[in-house]
Amino acid sequence: MELFMVLCVFGLVFLFLLWKLVWKQRRDQKCYILDYELFQPSDDRKVDTEFCGEIIMRNKSLGLQEYRFLLRAIVGSGIGEETYAPRNILSGFEEHPTLKDSISEMEEFFYDTLDKLFAKSRISPKEIDVLVVNISMLSVAPSLSSRVINRYKMREDVKVYNLTGMGCSASLISIDIVQGIFKTMKNVFAVVVTSESLAPNWYSGNNKSMILTNCLFRSGGCSILLTNKPTLRHRAMLELKCLVRTHLGAIDEAFECCMQVEDEQGRNGFHLSKHLPKSATRAFIENLKTLAPKVLPIRELLRYVIVSRFRKRSKENSLRNGGKAIVNFKTGIDHFCVHTGGKAVIDGVGRSLGLTQHDLEPSRMTLHRYGNTSASSLWYVLGYMEAKKRLKKGDRVMMISFGAGFKCNSCLWVVVRDLEGENAWKDCIEHYPPKNMVNPFMEKYGWINEEDPFCL
């Protein structure tokens, strides 16, 4: 009997130590955002309605049909008058950008956001263990990440990742890389630098599938400081709960729907095919299939299964309701950061998830104020929520992004503390959302429509 009691005690102690070891290991694998800094270009880089029209008009390769197509696109884009463009575009040198133009655009963003991030967080650049830089459309030697290391004199053993070609969903890929490193290393600081290079990638031809990107993409960027140090949890803003990546590159139609190509005249540009909406929808659905069980409560998953089976058995209900049960993602998520790829992207995701105007307001306002800033757009949406003081302790925030390849990436963050910090929105947040959402492009170019007898 005494031997049995001793074995039981040893067994309990062993289980306790095992549990403590597993719990400590999981605790050390957490991924926290300590701070982030949004890029706010200077006012001399703003492009208003008048100047947007001038940029379109100075492209001598465009005919009347292309002019009208571009103006119609910008009228319906949802973009306002305070977005930003690279300096070479403003100066009229978009057709012959230099390497200096490209690097200057990136360095202006790097130094502005990283200087502020290190100063605000009180973390020295020499404390950084991991650096991930993602700029999809620019690859130089030495790499952009090397330029950051040289500028801030980081340590020789810093782990460096320089991503190109990952498109608008690259920032979540960068976060995934950091999360993977956090699972194998303890007490680590990581910095993710995310933006896009527009200076050398302005399309100056007349191919309709390629000139559309000129209307949507704008300058922006974000630098993010992350850690897995348990002792810094009280300082953290957000904790990563899960991240899901979906890639449809094996499907030719999806692979070719967003692609950097040359037109018949040899001009570089970014081609958007007619299959883009279909590919985006398919990637989105596949991504949600994996994400839903990770973020939704069991009761919602059970409800979905029961309703789905009921509708399959009831032909009348199936016809009346479209044959599909709808998952209510709002049962497990409080806020949605939808990629600002365009008005149609925001509307489509909103319909699919059953989101309200209040849910979509941060994405719509980000598109209006900053345009599509590629991989950094999600962080401007997050910044809007923070500036509006929407993010409270315990809230769950979902990010959804799309990118060439074709990819759909999503993740779920939990707010660690009430967020009320200042960011790039601080000077204009009180004016958003506008009481009267006036479209300046509609006022100036709204006469251009399909019914216009001169429209070819």
C-alpha positions in Angstrom: 0.0 0.0 0.0 2.8 2.4 0.9 4.6 1.5 -2.3 1.4 2.3 -4.2 1.1 5.7 -2.5 4.7 6.5 -3.3 4.2 5.6 -7.0 1.1 7.8 -7.1 2.9 10.8 -5.6 5.8 10.3 -8.1 3.3 10.0 -10.9 1.5 13.2 -9.9 4.8 15.1 -9.6 5.9 13.8 -13.0 2.6 14.9 -14.6 2.9 18.3 -12.9 6.4 18.8 -14.2 5.4 17.6 -17.7 2.5 20.0 -17.7 4.6 22.8 -16.5 7.2 22.1 -19.2 4.6 22.0 -22.0 2.9 25.2 -20.6 6.3 27.0 -20.4 7.2 25.9 -24.0 3.8 27.1 -25.3 4.2 30.4 -23.4 7.7 31.0 -24.9 6.2 30.4 -28.4 3.8 33.3 -28.2 3.9 36.0 -30.9 3.2 39.6 -29.7 3.2 42.9 -31.5 4.9 45.5 -29.2 4.4 48.4 -31.6 4.0 49.4 -35.2 4.6 52.6 -37.2 2.7 53.6 -40.3 4.4 55.7 -43.0 3.0 59.2 -43.5 4.6 60.6 -46.6 5.0 64.4 -46.8 2.2 66.6 -48.1 4.1 67.4 -51.3 3.5 63.8 -52.4 -0.3 64.1 -52.3 -2.2 63.5 -55.6 -5.6 65.2 -55.8 -8.3 64.9 -58.4 -6.8 67.5 -60.7 -3.4 66.0 -60.6 -4.7 62.5 -61.1 -6.3 63.7 -64.3 -3.1 65.4 -65.4 -1.1 62.2 -64.9 -3.6 60.2 -67.1 -3.6 62.9 -69.8 0.2 63.2 -70.1 0.4 59.5 -71.2 0.6 60.1 -75.0 0.1 56.4 -75.8 -3.5 56.5 -74.6 -6.4 56.9 -77.0 -9.9 58.2 -76.3 -11.1 54.8 -75.3 -8.3 54.3 -72.8 -8.7 57.8 -71.3 -12.4 57.1 -70.6 -11.7 53.7 -69.2 -9.1 55.1 -66.8 -11.3 58.0 -65.7 -14.3 55.7 -65.2 -12.1 53.4 -63.1 -10.9 56.2 -60.9 -14.4 57.6 -60.4 -15.5 54.2 -59.0 -12.3 53.4 -57.1 -13.4 54.7 -53.7 -10.1 56.7 -53.5 -10.0 60.2 -52.1 -7.8 63.3 -52.8 -5.1 62.8 -50.1 -3.3 59.7 -51.3 0.4 59.7 -52.0 2.6 58.9 -55.0 6.4 58.5 -55.6 8.3 61.7 -56.4 9.3 60.6 -59.9 5.6 60.2 -60.8 4.9 63.7 -59.5 7.8 65.1 -61.5 6.8 63.4 -64.7 9.7 60.9 -65.0 7.6 57.8 -64.6 8.5 56.5 -68.1 12.2 56.5 -67.4 12.7 55.8 -63.6 16.2 55.4 -62.4 17.6 53.1 -59.8 18.1 56.1 -57.6 14.4 56.9 -57.8 13.6 53.3 -56.6 16.0 53.3 -53.8 15.2 56.8 -52.6 11.5 55.9 -52.4 12.3 52.9 -50.2 14.8 54.7 -48.0 12.5 57.5 -47.3 10.0 55.0 -45.9 12.5 52.8 -44.1 14.2 55.6 -42.2 11.0 57.4 -41.3 9.1 54.4 -39.8 12.1 52.6 -38.3 13.5 55.8 -36.6 10.1 56.4 -35.0 9.5 52.7 -34.1 12.9 52.3 -32.3 12.4 55.7 -30.5 8.8 55.0 -29.4 9.5 51.4 -28.3 12.8 52.2 -26.6 14.3 49.1 -28.2 17.7 49.5 -29.7 18.4 48.2 -33.3 21.2 46.1 -31.9 18.6 44.2 -29.8 16.8 43.0 -33.0 17.3 39.2 -33.6 15.2 38.9 -36.8 14.6 41.2 -39.7 12.0 40.5 -42.4 11.7 43.0 -45.3 9.0 42.5 -48.0 9.0 44.7 -51.1 7.4 42.7 -53.9 8.3 44.7 -57.0 11.9 45.7 -56.3 15.0 43.5 -55.9 18.4 45.2 -55.7 22.0 44.3 -54.6 22.9 44.6 -51.9 19.3 43.7 -50.7 17.0 46.2 -49.2 17.3 44.3 -45.9 21.0 44.8 -46.0 20.5 48.6 -46.4 18.4 48.5 -43.2 21.1 46.6 -41.4 23.8 49.0 -42.6 21.8 52.1 -41.6 21.0 50.9 -38.1 24.3 48.9 -37.5 22.5 45.8 -36.5 24.4 42.7 -35.1 26.3 40.3 -37.2 24.1 37.4 -36.1 20.8 39.0 -37.0 18.6 36.5 -39.0 17.6 38.3 -42.2 14.8 37.5 -44.8 14.3 39.6 -47.9 11.0 38.8 -49.6 10.1 39.8 -53.2 7.2 38.8 -55.5 4.8 38.0 -52.7 2.2 40.7 -53.6 -0.3 42.4 -51.4 -0.5 39.6 -48.9 3.2 39.7 -48.1 3.0 41.2 -44.6 1.2 38.1 -43.3 3.7 35.9 -44.9 6.4 37.9 -43.0 4.5 37.5 -39.8 4.3 33.7 -40.5 8.1 33.6 -40.9 8.5 35.4 -37.5 6.0 33.1 -35.8 8.0 30.0 -37.1 11.2 31.4 -35.7 9.6 32.2 -32.3 8.7 28.5 -32.0 12.4 27.6 -32.0 14.0 30.5 -30.3 13.3 32.2 -26.9 13.3 35.8 -25.9 13.5 37.2 -29.4 12.9 40.6 -31.0 11.8 40.8 -34.6 11.1 43.6 -37.0 8.9 43.3 -40.1 9.2 46.0 -42.7 6.4 46.0 -45.4 5.7 48.3 -48.3 5.7 48.3 -52.1 7.9 49.9 -54.8 5.9 52.1 -57.1 8.6 54.4 -58.5 9.9 51.9 -61.2 6.6 50.1 -61.8 4.3 52.8 -63.2 2.8 51.5 -66.5 3.1 54.0 -69.3 1.4 52.0 -72.1 -2.2 51.6 -73.2 -3.1 48.0 -72.4 -6.3 48.1 -70.4 -5.5 45.1 -68.3 -2.3 46.8 -67.1 -3.2 50.5 -66.8 -5.8 49.8 -64.1 -3.1 49.4 -61.4 -2.1 53.0 -61.9 -5.5 54.1 -60.5 -5.4 51.9 -57.4 -1.9 51.7 -56.0 -0.5 54.4 -53.8 2.6 54.9 -51.5 2.6 53.7 -48.0 4.3 51.3 -45.6 4.5 49.9 -42.1 7.3 48.7 -39.7 6.2 46.3 -37.0 8.1 45.2 -33.8 7.3 41.7 -32.5 8.5 39.6 -29.7 7.9 36.3 -27.9 9.3 37.5 -24.5 6.8 36.5 -21.8 8.0 39.3 -19.6 6.9 41.9 -22.2 3.4 40.7 -22.5 2.1 43.6 -20.4 3.6 46.0 -23.0 2.2 44.2 -26.0 -0.6 45.5 -28.2 -1.7 42.3 -29.9 -1.2 38.5 -29.6 -1.3 36.2 -32.6 -3.7 33.3 -32.2 -3.5 31.7 -35.6 -2.5 32.4 -39.2 -3.7 30.6 -42.4 -2.1 30.7 -45.8 -3.8 29.5 -49.0 -1.9 29.3 -52.3 -3.6 28.4 -55.7 -0.4 28.6 -57.7 -0.9 25.1 -59.0 -4.0 26.3 -60.9 -3.0 28.0 -64.2 -6.0 30.3 -64.2 -5.2 31.6 -60.7 -1.5 31.7 -61.3 -1.9 34.0 -64.3 -4.6 36.3 -63.0 -2.1 38.8 -61.5 1.3 38.9 -63.3 4.1 41.3 -64.1 4.5 41.2 -67.9 5.6 43.3 -70.8 3.1 44.6 -73.3 3.5 44.5 -77.1 5.7 47.6 -77.1 7.9 46.1 -74.4 6.7 48.3 -71.5 6.7 46.7 -68.1 3.4 46.5 -66.2 1.1 44.5 -64.0 -1.5 42.5 -65.8 -4.9 41.8 -64.1 -6.9 39.2 -66.0 -10.7 38.7 -66.1 -10.2 35.5 -64.0 -9.1 37.6 -61.0 -12.5 37.7 -59.2 -13.1 34.0 -59.7 -9.6 33.1 -58.4 -9.9 35.5 -55.4 -13.3 33.9 -54.5 -11.9 30.4 -54.7 -8.8 31.3 -52.6 -11.0 33.1 -50.1 -13.3 30.1 -49.7 -10.4 27.6 -49.3 -8.8 29.9 -46.7 -12.0 30.2 -44.6 -12.5 26.5 -44.6 -9.2 26.2 -42.7 -9.6 29.3 -40.6 -13.2 28.9 -39.4 -12.6 25.9 -37.0 -9.7 27.8 -35.5 -11.5 31.0 -34.7 -15.2 30.2 -34.3 -17.0 28.9 -31.1 -18.2 25.3 -31.2 -21.8 26.4 -31.0 -21.5 28.3 -34.3 -19.8 25.3 -36.0 -22.5 23.0 -34.8 -25.2 25.4 -36.0 -23.6 25.5 -39.4 -23.4 21.7 -39.7 -27.0 21.2 -38.6 -28.4 24.0 -40.9 -26.3 22.6 -43.8 -27.7 19.1 -43.5 -31.3 20.4 -43.0 -31.1 22.4 -46.2 -29.7 19.5 -48.2 -32.8 17.5 -47.1 -35.2 20.3 -47.8 -35.3 21.1 -51.5 -37.7 24.0 -50.9 -35.5 25.6 -48.3 -32.5 25.0 -50.5 -34.0 26.9 -53.4 -35.3 29.7 -51.2 -32.0 30.3 -49.5 -29.6 29.6 -52.3 -28.7 26.1 -51.1 -26.0 27.3 -48.7 -25.7 27.7 -45.0 -23.9 30.9 -43.9 -21.2 30.9 -41.2 -21.5 33.8 -38.9 -17.9 34.8 -38.4 -19.0 37.7 -36.1 -19.7 35.1 -33.4 -15.9 34.7 -32.9 -14.5 37.9 -34.3 -15.0 41.5 -33.2 -13.2 43.5 -35.9 -12.2 42.9 -39.5 -9.2 44.3 -41.4 -10.0 43.7 -45.0 -7.3 44.3 -47.6 -8.0 47.6 -49.5 -7.5 46.1 -52.9 -10.3 48.2 -54.2 -14.0 49.0 -53.6 -15.1 45.7 -55.2 -12.7 43.7 -53.0 -14.1 45.3 -49.8 -17.7 44.9 -51.0 -17.2 41.2 -51.9 -15.6 40.2 -48.6 -18.3 42.1 -46.8 -21.1 40.2 -48.6 -19.4 36.9 -48.1 -18.9 37.4 -44.3 -22.2 39.2 -43.7 -20.5 42.3 -42.5 -22.2 45.6 -41.7 -21.2 49.1 -42.8 -19.7 49.6 -39.4 -17.5 46.5 -39.8 -16.3 47.7 -43.2 -15.8 51.4 -42.3 -12.1 51.0 -41.4 -11.3 49.4 -44.7 -13.4 51.9 -46.8 -11.9 54.9 -45.0 -8.4 53.5 -45.4 -9.0 53.1 -49.2 -10.3 56.6 -49.3 -7.4 58.2 -47.4 -4.4 56.1 -48.4 -5.5 54.0 -51.4 -4.2 50.5 -52.0 -0.8 50.5 -50.3 -0.3 46.8 -51.1 1.0 44.6 -48.3 0.9 47.5 -45.7 -2.8 48.3 -46.3 -4.0 45.9 -43.4 -2.0 48.0 -40.9 -3.5 51.3 -42.0 -6.9 49.6 -41.4 -5.7 48.5 -37.9 -4.4 52.0 -37.3 -7.9 53.5 -38.1 -9.5 51.1 -35.5 -6.9 52.1 -33.0 -7.3 55.9 -33.7 -11.1 55.5 -33.3 -10.5 53.7 -29.9 -12.4 50.6 -31.1 -9.8 48.1 -29.9 -10.4 47.0 -26.3 -8.7 44.3 -24.2 -9.9 40.8 -25.3 -11.2 41.9 -28.7 -10.5 39.5 -31.6 -9.2 41.1 -34.9 -9.2 39.2 -38.2 -7.0 40.2 -41.1 -7.7 39.2 -44.6 -5.4 39.8 -47.6 -5.0 38.7 -51.2 -2.0 38.6 -53.4 -0.5 37.5 -56.8 0.3 33.8 -57.1 -2.7 33.5 -56.3 -2.8 33.8 -52.6 -5.2 34.5 -49.7 -3.8 34.8 -46.2 -5.6 35.5 -43.0 -4.9 35.6 -39.3 -6.5 36.3 -35.9 -5.1 38.7 -33.3 -6.3 39.2 -29.7 -6.0 42.7 -28.2 -3.8 42.5 -25.1 -4.7 45.9 -23.7 -7.0 48.8 -24.6 -5.3 50.6 -27.6 -5.5 54.4 -27.8 -2.1 55.3 -29.2 -1.4 57.9 -31.8 -0.5 56.9 -35.4 -0.6 58.3 -38.9 -4.4 58.9 -38.6 -4.1 61.3 -35.7 -4.3 64.5 -37.8 -7.4 63.6 -39.7 -9.3 60.9 -37.7 -11.8 63.3 -36.4 -13.0 64.0 -39.9 -13.7 60.3 -40.6 -16.0 59.0 -41.7 -17.2 62.1 -43.5 -20.8 63.0 -43.0 -21.2 63.4 -46.7 -18.9 61.0 -48.5 -18.3 63.2 -51.5 -16.4 61.6 -54.4 -14.2 64.3 -55.9 -13.5 62.3 -59.0 -17.3 61.8 -59.6 -17.8 65.6 -59.4 -15.0 66.2 -62.0 -15.3 63.2 -64.2 -18.7 61.7 -63.4 -20.0 62.7 -66.8 -17.9 59.9 -68.3 -20.2 56.8 -68.4 -21.4 54.1 -70.6 -24.3 56.1 -71.9 -22.0 58.9 -73.2 -22.5 59.0 -77.0 -18.8 59.7 -77.4 -17.7 56.7 -75.3 -16.1 54.2 -77.6 
